[in-house]
Amino acid sequence: MASSSSSRATKLQKIDSLRRSCPYVSQAALEALLKKVKEEGVPEVSHSKAMKEATRHYLSSMDAYGKLLMQVQVVTVDGNTKPIWIANALSLLAGAYRQGGAWAAMLQRVHGQRPSSYTTPWRLLLYADEVVPGNSLAHRQERKTHAIYASFAEFHSLLSCEDAWFIVAMLRSPEVADIQASIGQVFAKILESIFCSPVADPRTGLCLPHLSDSAQDLKLFFTMGGWLQDGLSMKLTFSTKGDSGDKFCMLCNNIRAMPMDSDTSEVSEEDILGPTVSQLAACELATDREVLDAFQACKAKAATMSKDNFTIYQQAAGISFNAHCLLLNQALLNANLLSPVSGYIHDWMHTMASQGVMQRSIWLLLSTVGIWDMVPSFLQLWTLPIAIAKAGKLHDLFSEKRIKFYKENQKFKCTASEALGLTTLLAYMVASTILPLGIHKEECQSFLEMATVLDMLQAIQYGVVTPVQLQLGVEKALHTFKLAGHEGEMLRKHHWMLHLASHLKTWGFLPNCWSLERKHKLVTRFATNMKKLTTFSLSLLEESLCQDLHDIKTSEHFVEGVHLLKKHAPSAKLYNFLCEFVFQQSVPKSYVWSATAAKLSSGCTISQKDMVLIQNESQWKWQVAKVEHHFEVSGEIYSVVSSCKVLEYTWATHSALVEDQTNLHFVPTSLVLCSLIFAKEQNKLRVLIPFAFRPTKMD
């Protein structure tokens, strides 16, 4: 026994000595590294220069349509030119397909379902945002970086996976600030490199060679589709004034941003004041041609107007003129690639949940009704699905210090992920507790209608929300917001809401930026430890690209249909349980896999101990159950669940009171619809039913 104890101590000392004598990496990273070395042996070369050489060697092998990393010339603010590095998107697509793996299989599968052709090309989506590596509160943010990603609209629900987006460029923000027209000129150069290449034109077909079977070569036709970004990135991309301009919405001709108490005697009869418009019918919608003509007119005015008059003209037109801006790029105009209106996609995440409409509604509700003290204890009663709970504990948003901050600044702050769960719970609180008292009716109704819009946006992925339904919901929410006396509190983002249904109609789905925000983690992983600014952008692009190519090759997020996440061999206890009660016979353990989480076809993650809805033929079309385990046998995925009996359904709150029947059984995981928020109510459970699965009330 003493010898065994001594041996264990020696092993522990050895692993601890290794950790302490090497540069810091997390315990999980070191474990993975040692496991890899144990399985595959120590690499023959190990110095840092060899690692950089390996990265460049791998990237240089992807040269089907020219070098993967290419330099393009941009015009700087002082009138000179300088080179910047971008990825050759054509070679990147060819290389990513040729390397095989998960992304290549996904592309082949989706292309088979929605084939591209010369007459029906796929639509390229572009995105740009700033990433802040290191200390976000530092005085000088010299490593703040513009990350540019791209993907295809035809991926539909797969766009919710960060691996479906590929990296196009990485540029330090100070470098972008030194470029005329900012990120807009960068986008112009990227589009030129893709669609004006002397090597190939994807509009007439881009050949993607298969690794080993020429019969599986793929010809991909695609054209420019649109931009999915937040408001600031849209402003920089299109060289508009954005929220600071009199004409703040590029999609509307007659919407003006003027204070409510301003002198409106000079306003044209066709102009409507600001974001207070609550109906799309009141907006004169712009066309691609009108916006492009407006930029040409601005270009002409720049040559003839005085500086002061031209400044006033730009403010009124909502344009920040620059001769090198995206919408004045002649090569792209000649190729008919610029569609600033039909290609403009408001991100509903930023609109509603990222310091947007919902944060404003939450502030107005809490400050008007005065329920600050009630909310923390109420939130602690509820349990969120594991996937959502990772965002943090909602009641922590209501500490004494934070409430003081909200009141002093006259606004509520939380992350977009927190806004989703918080809105759902506050809506239940309002409908079940405050509204029945008959107090603050208009305020409560205003909040509930905004919450319903957020519910509808999340339900779009299930195919239960039409553009007409969404438009009616948005207009009703804006109308009740004004009825509650908050017209003066409306943000520009309230106006953005009016265009969401149009985007849904145009694209057939409503893409969002959730996955793109997650993709930033890959960039910050490398950028945080890079210190040399002279080669920062190129080094970051190299490392991020190489890692991204590895990730998309090995990704498990592209698996079609239901699948287990991080599956592993079952424990002896679970294996014995399955053999005795589920299989009712002995099954080789190598045939069985288990996992604590599974991903549904909708993209939702269902975890062990979550309360869920399971599709059935009852009056509700579902039953409530608690997930105990997920397992896979012979390629089929199942969940062991404990069913609950629905005792009552409350229409006012869209919640159900259920009782656990402690009846363990297994169901195909494909029948699981979604996870639920729940709270204990005496010896029963109260579950909140998501918008997509609420029953229709019969008269």
N, C-alpha and C positions, 0 to 999 in steps of 0.2 A: 504493500500500500504506500509506504514511504517513497519507494522508488518511482511509482506511478505519479505521485504528487510532485516529486522532484523533476520528473520529465516534463510534466505540464508546466511547471514554473519556468523551465528552460525555454520551452516553446513560446511562452508568453513574453519572456524577456527578449527573445530574438525578434518577434514581430514588433514589439514596442521600440526596440533599438532601430529597426529599419524605418519606422515612421518618424522618429525624432531626428534621424541623421539625414533625411531627404527633404527637399523643398515640400511645402505643404500641399497635400491633396486630401480630399475628404476620405473618410473611412470606406465609403461605398466605392469610390473611384479606385482606391488602393486594392480593395478586395477583388474588383473586376480585373484590374491589371495583373495581379498575381495569379488569378484563375486562368487568364489568357496565356500567361507565360508558362504555367504548369501544363496546359493542354498543348501548346504549340512550340514551346521552347523559347530560348532567348534569341532575339534577332541578331544577325551577324554584325550589323552596324547599329550603333546606338547614340552617336553624338548628335547634337542639335542641328548641325549643318546638314547631316544626312537626312534628318527629318524634313527640313526645308526642301532639300533636293528631291526627296520622295514626293512631296506635295506637288512641286513643279513638274516632275516627270509624269505624274498621273494626269495632271491637267493638260500637259502638252500632247498627250496621246489623243485628246479629243479635238481633232482638227479637220473633220470632214468638210467643213465650209470655211476654212481658214483658222488661224490661231484662236484658241478659246478666249484668251485674254487679249483684248485689242485696245489700242490707243486712238482716241478721237480728239480733234482740236475744237476748243470752245473759245469764245470771245470773252475777255475779262472786262471788268468795269473801267479799266484804264485804256481800253481800246486795243490791247495786245491780244495775242492768242496763247493758249497753253494746252498741253495734252492732259487728258484724264483717262483713267482706265475703266473699261466696262467689259462685261462678258459678251462674247459673241453668241447671241441667243440661238442662232441656227446650229452652230457646232455643239452648243450645250444640249439642245434637244436631241440631236443625233447621237451624241456621246452617252446621254442618260438612257436612251433606248438601247443602244448597242451594248452597254454594260449588263443589261438584263436585270433580273430581280423584280422587286415588288412594283416599282413605278412603271417599268416597262410592261409588265403584265397588266397593270391597271389601264395604261394607255391603250393597249391592244384591245382590252375588253370593252372599254368605253367607246372606242372608235368603232368597234363592231356593232355596238348598240346605237350609236349616233354617228354614222360615217360622214366624213367631210368630203366635199367635192368642190369643183370650180364654182358651181352655182350655189352651193350651200356650205361655205367655208366656216370653220370654227372661228370663235371670236376671242381675241387676246384681251386679257384684263391686266391692267397695270396698277401698281400701288406704290406709294412712297410715304415714308414717315421718318421722323427723327428718333434715333436711339441714343440713350444717354448711358454710356458705360461708366463704371466707377462711382464716385460720390456725386449723386445728383444735386447736392446742395453746395458743391464746391463753387468758389467765386469765379473761376475760369473754367469753362467747359470746352477745352481745346480738342477733346476727343469725341464730342457730340457728333453723331454721324447720320447722314441721310442714307437709309436703306431702301433699295428699290427691288420689288419682287414682281413676278408675272405668273399668270396661269391662264386657263381657258374656261370660259363660261360654261362650256359643255360638260365640265366635270360636275356641275350642279352641287349636290349635297357633299361631294368629296372636298369641295372648297373649304369646308369646316375643319379640314385636317391641314395642319401647317405644312406637311410634307407634299401637299399638292401644289404648293407655290415654290417656284425656283428663283434663285437670286440672280439679279441682272447687274446691279452696281452697288458699290459702297463708297461714299464720299464724305470726308469730314465736312461738317457744317461751315467752318470758316472758309474752306475751299469753295463750297457752293455759293457762299455770300459774295465771293470775289468774281463770280460768273454773271455776266449780264443776263437778265431774265431768270436768274436763280435756277431752280430745279426744272423750270419750263424748258430752258435750252438743253439741259441734260436729257430730258425726255425726247426732245426733238432729235438729238444725236442718236439715242437708242432706237427710235423708230426708223431713222434713216438706215442704221446698220442692219435692221431686220428686213425692211420692205424696199429699200433702195440699194440693196447689195448687188454688186456686179456678178456675184457667184450664183445666187439663187433668189427666187421670189416666192415666198410661201403662198402667195395668192394663186400661183399657178401650180403649186404642189411642191412640198419639201420631202425628199426621200430620206427616210430614217432606216438605216441598214440594221438588220438583226445580227446578233453576235455569231450565230453558226448556221442559220437556215435562211437562205435567200428567199424562200417561199413566204417567210414571215416578215419580209421587208414591208414597211408601212409608208404610204404616201399621204402626208398630212397637208391639207389645204387650210390656211387660216388668214384672217385679215385683222385689222385693228378693231377692237370691240369697244372698250370703255375704260373708265377710271373709277376705282373704288377706293375712296380716301376720306379722311376727316376734312373739316372745313378749311383749316389752315393750309393743308397740302393742296387742296383744290385751288385755293387762292394763288399759291406760288406756282402751281402747274400752269394755270391759264392766264397768269398776269392780270388778275382782277383785283379790285379793291376789297372784295369780300365783305365782311361785316362792317368795315369802316367806310364803305362807299355809299352814296345816296341810292344807287341801284345795287343792292347787295345780292340779289338773286339773278344769276346768269340765265336761269330757265324761264324767267318772267320778264316781260317788257314794261309792265306798268306798276311794279312794286317798288316803292320808295321808302327808305329808312329815315323818317323824320320824327322828332319828339312829338308826343301827343299834344303838347301845349304850344307847339311852334306856330308861327304865322303861316297859314296855308293859302294865303291869297295868291301866291305866285305858282301854286301847283297846277299843272295841266289837268283838265277834266279826265284825261285817260289814266292819270296816275292815282294809285291807291296807297295810303300811308302804311308803310312798314309791315311788321310781322303780325299785325292784329287781324289780318284777313283770315276768315275761318272757312271759306269755301273756295275750292279750286276753280269753280265757274267764274269767280270774280277776277281771276288772274288771266292776263293775256299771255298765253304761252309762246315763248320764242321758238324759232326754228334754227337748225344748224346754219342755214344760209344767212339768216339775220344776224347771228352772232359773228360769223366770219366777216360779213360786210361791215359790221360795227368796228371791227379791228382795222379793216382797210380804211374806213373813214377816219379813224383815229390816227392812222399813219399819215394820211393826207393832211390832217389838221396840224400835225406836229411840224410840218414843213412851212406852214403859213401863219399860224397863230403866234401871238406873243407868249412869253413864258408864263405870265400870270394868268392870261385867259386860257391857255392850254391846261394849266393846273385845275382851273375851275371846270373845264370841259371833261377832264378825266374823272374828277370827283362825281360829276353828274352822270357820266356814262358807266361808272363803276369799273374803269379800266386803268391799270398801271402800265402805261405804254412803255414798250421797249422794242426796238427794231429787231431784236433776236428772240422775241417771245415765240412760244410754240405755235400759236395760231396765225403767225405771219411767216412761218417757214415755207418757202416757195416749193421746195422739193416735195414736201408732204401735201401741200395744197394741189400741186399738179397730179399727184398720185391719188387724190381724193380720199385721203386717209384720216382727215380731221373731222370729227363729229362731236363738237363740244356740248351739244344738248342731248342728242340721243345716246351719247356715250358717257353721260354724267350720271353717276350712281351715288346718291346720298347714303352714307353708312348709317343704318338704323341704330347700331350700337352707340355711336357717338351722338346721334340725334337724341336718343331717349335716355341713355344710361350713363354716358361719360360726361359728367358735369353738364347734363342736358336737361331735357324737359322734366324727367321724373325727379331729379334732385330739386328743381324749382317747385314742383307740386308737393313734394315731401315737406319742404321748408314751409310753404304756405299752409299746409294742413296742420303741422305741429304748432306753428306759431299762432295760427288763428284759433284752433280748438283748445290749445294749451294742455296737451297731454304728454309733455316731456317726461314727467315723473312716472307715468304709467307704462311707457313703452319698454324700458329695459326688462322689467319683471315679466311682461307679457311675452317678449321675444324668447326668454329663457325657458318658456313652457314648450317650445317647439323644437323638433328635430328635423334637420335638413338632410336630403340625400347626401351620401358620402362625397360624391363628385362635386356638389355645390358647397358643402361644408368646408372644403379645403380653402375657400376664400377667406375664412376667418369667422369668428363668433360675432353675430350681428349685434348682440347687446353691448359689445365693446364700443360700438359707435356712439353710445349714449352715456359715456362716463361724464362725470361732473365737469372735467376739464374741456371735453369736446363740446358739450352742450353750451358752455360759456363761449367757446370759439364761434359756434354757429350763431348765437344771439348777437355777439359783437360784430360779426361780419355780415349779418342778415342773409345768410345762405347756408344750405346743408351740403356737406361734402362726404362722398363715399366713392368707392371704386364701382366700375360698371357691374362686376360680378356681384358685389354686395347689393347693388340697386335692384337686381332681379329678385333675390330672396326677400329683401326688405319690403319691396313694393307689394309682393304677394301677401305677406303677413299683415302689413298695415291695411291692405284692402279688406282682409278678413276682419280685422279689428274694427274698422269703420262700419262695415256692413252688419256685424253681429252685436256691437256694443254701443256705438255712438249714434248711428242713424236711427235706430229704434227709439232713442230718447227724444227725437224731434228737434234737436239743436243743430245749428250750423248745417242745415240741409244742403244748401247750395255748395258750400265748401266740400262737404262729404261727397256729394254727387260728382263734383268736378274731379276730385281725386280718383274716384272709382272709374270714371270714364277714361281718364288717362291710363290707369292701371289696366283697363280692358284693352286699350290699344297695344300696350306692351305685351299683354297676353297673346293678342292676335299675331303680333310679329313673331313671337316664339313658336306659335302653332303653324306658321306657314310651311315649315318643313314636313308636316304631316299631310299637306294637301287639303286642308279643311277650310282655308281662308281664300276667298276670291278677291281680285282687285276691287270689285264693287263693294264688297263687305268691308274691306279695309278702308276704302275712301269714306264710306258712311261713318265708320267708327271714328276715324280721325276728325272729320268735320263735326261730329257730335261732341267729341272731347274738347275741341277748340271752342265750340259754342258754349258749352257748360263752364269752361274756364273763364270766359268773358262774363257769363251770367253771375259768376261768383264774385265779380268785381275786380278781376285780376288782369284786365286788358292792358294796364300799364306795366304789368310784370312779364309780359310776353317777350320771349327771346327770339333771335333769328331762327333758332332751332325749331320753334313752334311753326314757323313757316315751312321749314324743310319737311315737316310731317306731311304737308299737303302733296308732296311729290312722290312719297313712298309707294302709293298704290300704282302710280304710273310706271315706276321702275318695275314693280311686280308684273304688270301687264306686258311690258316690253321684253323682259328677260325670262319670264315664266317662273322665276323664283326670286328671292331677295337675298343676294350675297351680303355678308357682313365682315367686319374686321376682327372678330374674336380670335380666329386662328392666326391672323397676321400679327396681332399683338403678342401671341405666344411664340411666334417664329423669331421675334426679337431676342429671345433667350439664347438662341444659337449664336447670334451676332455678339451679344454682350459677353458670352463665354470666352471669346477670343479677344474682343476689344478691351476688356477690363485690364488685361495683363500686358497690353501692347503700349510701350512708352515712346518709341521713336516716331516722332511726328512726320519726318521727311518721307518715310516709306509706309506710313500708317495705312492709307487707303488701299494701296496695292496689297500689302501683307494681309490686311483684313479680308479683302476680296478673295485672295488665294485660299486662306485657311477656311473661310466660311463656305466657299464653293466646294472645296474638297470634302469637308465634313457633310455638307448638304447632299452631295452625290452619294456618299456612303449611307447616309440616313435614308434616302429615298429608295435605295437598293434593298435595304434590310427592313424597311418599315413594315409594321404589322397593321397599320391603319388603312391599308388599301384592300384588305380582305373583304370580299363581297359577302353581304348578309351578316348574320349573327356570328360572332366569334369570341373566344375567350381572350382575355388580356393577360399577358405574362403567365401563361399556363405552365403547370408543373405536375410532377407525379403526385398523386393523392397521398395524404398521410395514411398510416396503417388503420387508424380509427375510421376515417372516412371511407377507405377502400372496403373495410369489413362491413360497414353500414350499407354501402351500395350493393355489395354482393348479397347481403342477407335480405334487405328490404326493397331494393329497387330491381336489381337483376334477377334476384331469387335463384341464383346459380353462381358458380365460381367462374369468374372471367379473368384471363391473364392480366396482371397489373399493368403490363406494358401497353395494353389497349385502352387504358383509362387515364384521363387527364383531369385536373381540377384547377380552379382559379377563384380568386376572391372577387373578380370583376369580369363582366362581359359587356361587349359593345353590341348594340342593337342595329338593325338596318337603318334606322333613323339617325344614327350617329350618337345617340344617348348612351351613357355608361351606367350600368346597373351593378351595384356592389352588394356584397354580403351584408345582411342586416338592414338593407333598404326595404321600405314599404313600397309595393308596386301595384300597378293595375295589370291584370291578365285578361286578355280577350276571351269572351265566352258568349253564350246565347241567352243570358239572363235579360231581365227588363232593362238593365243599365248597359248591357253589351260588354260588361267587364265585371271582374271580381277583384277584391282587395286581398293581398297576400304579403307575407314577409319572406324575404329571400334568406335561405339558410346556407345554400351551397350552389356553386355552378360546377358542372362536370361535362366531359366529352367522352363519348365511347363510340368507336367505329365511325368517327367523323360527324356524329350527330351531337348537338349541344342541348343540354337540359339544365333545368334549375330545380333544386329541391326547395319547396316553399311550404309555408304554413298558412292555410287559408283563413280568411276572416268572413264573418257574416255581416252583411249590411243591415243595420237596424233602422236607419232612417237617412233620408237625403234632404238636406236643407237647401232650397233653391236660392234663397237670398244671399247665401254665402258660398254656394257651390262647394259644399263640403258634405262628407258622409260620416256618420257615427257607426263604427264597426266593432265587432267583438271577435277576438282571436279564438278560433275553434281548436287550436293545437292539433290540427289535422295535417300531418306531414305527408306530402306526396310530391311527385315530380311532374313537370310540364315541359314541353319544348320551349326553349328560351325565345324562340321566334314569336311566341304568343304574348310575351311580355310587352306591354305598350310603353310604359314610362315609370319613373320613380316618383314618390310622393313626399310632400311635407306633412308631418303628423305631430300630434300632441296627445298626451295621456289625458283622459277625461274620466275621472273616477277609475273604474276597472276596465274601461273601454278605451278606444282610440278615435280621435277626430282626424280625418284625412282631408286634405284640400285637393280637389279635382282640377287638373289643368284644363285650360280652355278647349283644347283639341278633343277632349274626351267627356265633356259635360253633356249629359242627356238633354234632349229637347223636351221642354215642359208641355204636356198635353192638356188642352183645355177641358 
